[in-house]
């Protein structure tokens, strides 16, 4: 479960990071104006870096013992949880684009998977 969660989240975060770096207008369709300023495009590209960094961290952490992964799992649960709550807010208020409903499911799914992985790693550390 832990390895699968880290692998899937790594691939997901890498895709998002690469999309922000290389096709920010297409990735932000419906949220980013087609005539976006160069500053906004630069900001979106800047955000791609941390996504790629976390993707690499998750990828490299896949083979680590469960007991040593708790900090990585907590950080991912917090990150995906905050983004998921932002999606809930946007969907509930109607402020988010329609595509946010899909991302809401993805982000809350990853949040739950990381919380379950954290629980598994805690059980392993107690054993």
CORZIDA-V828030 format. One record per run of one state. SS is the DSSP state (a for helix, b for strand, c for the rest). FROM is the first residue (numbers start at 0). TO is the last residue. Records with the same first field share a line. If there is no record, write none. Layout:
SS: FROM-TO ; FROM-TO
This chain:
c: 0-0 ; 22-22 ; 27-36 ; 61-64 ; 93-98 ; 126-126
a: 1-21 ; 23-26 ; 37-60 ; 65-92 ; 99-125
